[in-house]
Amino acid sequence: MTHRTRRFDAVLLDLDGVLVDSEPYWDEVRIRFAADHGRTWGHDDQAAVMGGNSLEWAEIMQRRLDLPQLSVDEILRTVVDGVVAHYRGDAHPPIIGDAPAQVRRIAASLSVAIASSSHREVIDAAVDALGVRDVLSGITSSDEVPLGKPQPDVYLRAAEKLGVAPDRCLVVEDSLNGVRAGRAAGMTVVLVPNPSVPPAGNARDLASVILPRLADLHPDRLPA
């Protein structure tokens, strides 16, 4: 009798766009911030900060809004506080579908961790809204590593925390930069496109597997 060997020891989940549809929060806070300083923040600006860690996107905001009089830390703090306030004050946070149930389902058989570009305070607020902290084996923010996505740093750090080899990790992403980061880390990458913010460029070509929703993810059934 042949025994099937498990391919993965851990599932690393992106947060924004996979578990929570948080872009409206970020957009609203950045648009309001820009307006408060007599500036505008548009689609191209938002695209420019996608995937970056907090220091990276705050520096981009300072440059694109031409606000040298404000420190990067001031910009970062104002935006992060605004997004956290949305999560804490929203009676109906933007949870995607039945994401909490799916996280619990996957965590019943594999280690599950979050690897996100968001600031740790934002991640914590989102995790509290999802109600899944008790089943997570780890949380890693891109702020803990030198470079954000599309560089592999956050995924390699998440795997290191779990003590799992990169090739034993399955990444779930919704964006081009996220897919690129997972691939660069040497991990298998599942793309679950977010209808609200479809993945850019050739994300579908770079992903190992494309699934319509998290509920369709069964790590033990993925094609080799």
C-alpha positions in Angstrom: 0.0 0.0 0.0 1.4 3.4 -1.0 1.3 6.2 1.7 0.8 9.7 0.4 3.5 12.1 1.7 2.3 15.5 2.8 3.7 18.2 0.5 3.3 21.2 2.8 3.9 21.9 6.5 2.6 25.5 6.6 0.3 27.8 4.8 1.3 31.5 4.8 -1.6 33.8 4.2 -1.4 37.3 2.9 -3.9 39.5 4.8 -5.1 42.4 2.7 -7.1 41.1 -0.3 -7.1 37.5 0.9 -8.8 37.7 4.3 -9.9 41.3 4.5 -10.9 43.7 1.7 -9.1 46.6 3.3 -8.2 48.7 0.3 -11.2 51.1 0.9 -9.8 51.8 4.4 -6.3 52.6 3.1 -7.7 54.6 0.2 -10.0 56.7 2.4 -7.3 57.5 5.0 -4.7 58.4 2.3 -7.1 60.5 0.3 -8.2 62.4 3.5 -4.5 62.8 4.5 -3.6 64.3 1.1 -6.7 66.6 1.2 -5.8 67.8 4.7 -2.5 69.0 3.2 -3.9 70.5 0.0 -2.9 67.5 -2.2 -4.7 64.8 -4.1 -4.2 61.0 -3.9 -5.3 58.9 -6.9 -5.2 55.5 -8.4 -1.6 55.8 -9.7 -0.5 56.9 -6.2 -2.2 53.9 -4.6 -0.6 51.5 -7.1 2.8 53.0 -6.2 2.5 51.9 -2.6 1.2 48.4 -3.1 3.2 45.7 -1.4 5.7 48.1 0.3 6.4 47.9 4.0 5.4 50.8 6.2 8.6 52.7 5.8 8.6 52.2 2.0 5.0 53.4 1.5 5.4 56.4 3.9 8.5 57.5 2.0 6.6 57.2 -1.3 3.7 59.2 0.1 6.1 61.9 1.3 7.7 62.1 -2.2 4.6 61.9 -4.3 2.7 64.4 -2.2 5.7 66.7 -2.1 5.6 67.1 1.7 9.2 67.4 2.8 8.1 69.4 5.8 6.5 66.3 7.3 8.7 63.4 8.5 8.2 59.9 7.2 7.3 58.8 10.8 4.5 61.5 11.0 3.0 60.3 7.7 3.2 56.7 8.8 1.7 57.3 12.2 -1.2 59.3 10.8 -2.1 56.7 8.2 -1.7 53.7 10.5 -3.8 55.3 13.2 -6.5 56.1 10.7 -6.7 52.5 9.3 -6.7 51.0 12.8 -9.5 53.3 13.9 -11.5 52.0 10.9 -11.1 48.4 12.1 -11.8 49.2 15.7 -14.9 51.3 15.0 -16.5 49.3 12.2 -19.3 47.1 13.3 -19.0 45.2 10.0 -15.3 45.0 9.1 -14.5 44.1 5.5 -14.0 40.4 6.0 -13.9 38.5 2.7 -16.6 35.8 2.6 -16.1 33.1 5.2 -12.4 33.7 5.6 -12.4 33.0 9.4 -14.0 29.6 8.9 -11.5 28.8 6.1 -8.5 29.8 8.3 -9.8 27.5 11.0 -10.3 24.7 8.5 -6.8 24.9 7.1 -5.3 25.3 10.6 -6.8 22.1 11.7 -4.2 20.2 9.7 -1.4 22.6 9.0 0.4 25.5 10.6 -1.1 28.7 9.4 0.6 32.1 9.6 0.0 35.6 8.3 2.7 37.3 6.3 1.6 40.8 5.4 3.0 44.1 4.2 0.8 45.9 6.7 2.0 47.6 9.9 1.8 45.2 12.9 -0.9 47.4 14.6 -3.0 47.1 11.5 -2.5 43.4 11.3 -3.5 43.0 14.9 -6.7 45.0 14.4 -7.6 42.9 11.4 -6.8 39.6 13.2 -9.1 40.7 16.0 -11.8 41.5 13.5 -11.4 38.1 12.0 -11.3 36.3 15.4 -8.7 33.8 14.4 -5.7 34.7 16.6 -6.1 31.4 18.6 -5.4 29.2 15.5 -2.5 31.2 14.0 1.0 29.8 14.5 2.6 33.1 13.6 2.2 36.7 12.4 4.9 38.5 10.4 4.9 42.0 9.1 7.1 43.3 6.3 8.1 46.0 8.9 10.2 43.3 10.5 12.4 42.8 7.4 14.5 45.1 5.2 12.3 45.0 2.1 8.6 44.6 1.4 7.0 42.6 -1.4 7.9 41.8 -4.2 11.1 40.9 -2.4 10.8 37.5 -0.5 11.9 38.8 2.9 8.6 38.7 4.7 7.8 35.1 3.5 11.3 33.9 4.4 11.0 35.5 7.8 7.6 33.9 8.4 8.9 30.4 7.5 11.9 30.9 9.7 9.7 31.8 12.7 7.7 28.6 12.1 10.9 26.5 11.6 9.6 25.3 8.2 11.7 25.1 5.0 10.5 27.5 2.3 9.8 24.6 -0.1 7.4 23.2 2.5 5.4 26.4 2.6 2.3 27.2 0.6 1.6 30.9 0.0 -1.8 32.4 -0.6 -1.8 35.8 -2.4 -4.0 38.1 -4.4 -1.6 40.5 -5.9 1.3 40.6 -8.4 3.8 41.7 -5.9 2.7 39.1 -3.4 3.0 36.3 -6.0 6.4 37.5 -7.0 7.5 37.6 -3.3 6.3 34.0 -2.7 8.0 32.7 -5.9 11.2 34.5 -5.0 11.1 32.8 -1.6 11.0 29.4 -3.3 7.5 28.6 -2.2 4.4 27.3 -4.0 2.1 30.2 -4.6 -1.7 30.0 -4.9 -3.4 33.1 -6.4 -6.9 33.9 -5.2 -7.8 37.0 -7.2 -9.7 39.7 -5.4 -12.6 41.0 -7.5 -12.4 44.4 -5.8 -8.7 44.9 -6.8 -7.8 42.4 -9.5 -4.2 41.3 -9.6 -2.1 43.4 -12.0 0.2 42.3 -14.8 1.1 38.7 -15.2 0.2 37.5 -11.7 -1.9 34.7 -13.1 1.0 33.4 -15.2 3.4 33.5 -12.3 1.2 31.7 -9.8 1.5 28.0 -9.3 -2.3 27.6 -8.9 -5.2 29.9 -9.3 -8.4 29.4 -7.2 -11.6 31.4 -7.2 -11.9 31.5 -3.4 -10.1 30.5 -0.2 -12.8 27.8 0.4 -11.4 26.0 -2.7 -7.9 25.6 -1.2 -7.1 22.1 -0.1 -3.3 21.9 0.2 -3.2 18.1 0.1 -5.0 18.1 -3.3 -3.0 20.6 -5.2 -1.4 19.4 -8.4 2.3 18.6 -8.3 
